[in-house]
Amino acid sequence: MRRREFITLLGGAMAAWPLVAQAQQAGKVARIGFLGATSPAGYGARVEALRAGLRELGYIEGTNLVLEYRWAEGNYERLPALVDELIRSNVDIIVTHGTPAALAAKQATASIPIVVGIIGDPVASGVVGSVARPGGNITGSSFFSPELDAKRVELLKEAMPQLTRVATLINPDNPVYAGPQGHVPEQTARSLDLHLQRFGVRATNELEGAFENMQRQGAQAVSVADDALLQENIAVIAALANKARLLSIGSREFARAGAVIGYGIDFVAALRRAAVFVDKILKGSKPADLPIEQASKFEFVLNLKSAKALGLELPTAILLRADEVIE
């Protein structure tokens, strides 16, 4: 190629670059509505994971992506009104998390695609009819929380063989605990000759009273459910459990926040994965054709520092099975 021809070609290409950029900017901007059951502060890491996942797939805020946020601040009664706000803002997809928010979104729209970043049991709670064939306008990821809660009861018994009385901390406003599946941990407790008693809280200011009640009822240990409100307050809950001198178990983040045992999935990774569902739907896939993904990796974390502070000596067998030990 002659030098003059090369310069002419290069000049034409450079002139075309702004036109290409303009064409990209003029393309469709994805409007994603995020329905949060808690607060921006409590869910910050997970939202950032979603944003990072979207960036990896080419969605840049301010260029081809707009994120609309609505937060219930732990008051699940606000969820229906917040969904309506997102719908009126003409979002293309609604991303949410947990059973209460997923049900609110489902009841509000049958046409706008809904991606549930993570949910306990989408079938038992009526969010979808099947994990393999969700149908309708909802897809996402699940971790079957009743079975996970049951496994945590088993781990408490292994950690403290003399255990007889267990408390479980739940949010009564979360529908996942209302149906038969919500009583799976109680069935497990009976098989282990344990007395399990539920303690419900609907707001942060009820937590201290719940733990005082656990002590009055003679609880020796507490299992904390993966409800959004409770997860937002895991550091407070861990401190209250230690103050009450209760062996405690919850999500893996719970042990890192100061509780004795953590067993669960990586919620941050689940929200990052939600970006893949969003991308597929924006490219033409229907939620009804995207199977609900089931979590397969569960991490087991032990906080020996907290255990020693409570005078607990954990069995060697349980120490050897831990994925992470905090000393």
C-alpha positions, 0 to 999 in steps of 0.5 A: 500500500502506498503512503498516500493511500495509507494516510487517506485510509487512516484519515477516513477511519479517524473521521468515522470513529466519532460517528461510531461512538455517537451511534453507540451512545445513541443506542438503547440505554438499559434501565434497571430498577433495583428493589431493596428490602433493606437499606443502601448501607446494609446492602452496599457490597451486594449492590456493588457486586451487581454493578461490577457484574454489569460493567464486566458485561459492557453496561456502563452507568451514564453511557448505556445503563441507568440504575434506579434504586428503591429501598424499603429500609427493612419495612416490608410493607413499603415494598408494593409501593416501591415496586409501583414507583419503579414500574412508573419510571419505565424500567426494563428489568427489576432486580431484587432479593429475598422472598418478600421483595420477590413476591411484591414484584411478582404481584405488581407486574406480569410483563416486566422481567424480574431477576431475583438475585437470591431467594430462599425457596422460590417454589415453596413461597409461590414465586415460581412454579418450578426451578427448571421451568420458572414460567412467567416473568421471573428468574434468578438464583436460590439457596433453599433456606429451610434446608440450610436452616436445618443444617445449621441446627445439626451443626449447633448440636455437633459443636455443643453435644450437650445442647438441648435448647435452641432459639431461632431468630426469624422475621415473621414478616418474611413469608418463607417462615409461614408455610410448611417449609419454614418448619423444616428446622423444627423437624430436624431439632426433634430428630436430635432431641432438641427443643427449638423455639422461634423468636421473631423481630420485625425491626432493629429495635426489637433485637435486644428484647428478643435476646433477653427473652431467649435467656429467660427461656433458657436457650443455649444457642441461637440460629439466625435466619437469612432474612434481609433485615437480620442480615443487615444487622449481623454485627449487632446480632453477633454482639448480642449473642455473645453478650447473652453467652449463646453459641450462635450460627448464621451466614458465613458473614455472621461468623466474620462479624463475631458470631461463633459459626457461619455456614452459608453461601456467598451472597455477594457472588450471587448478586454479581451473578444476577448481572448475567441474567440481566444481560441475557434478558436484555439480549432477548431471552425470556425469564420463563426460559431461564432456569432458577440456578441453585447454590451449590457451594456452602462455606463453613466458617468458625470463629475460635476467638468468639468461642474461647470468649464464651468458654466453648471448646469446639470438637476437633472433628468440626474444626477439621471440616471448616473452610475458614478458621478465625483465631 
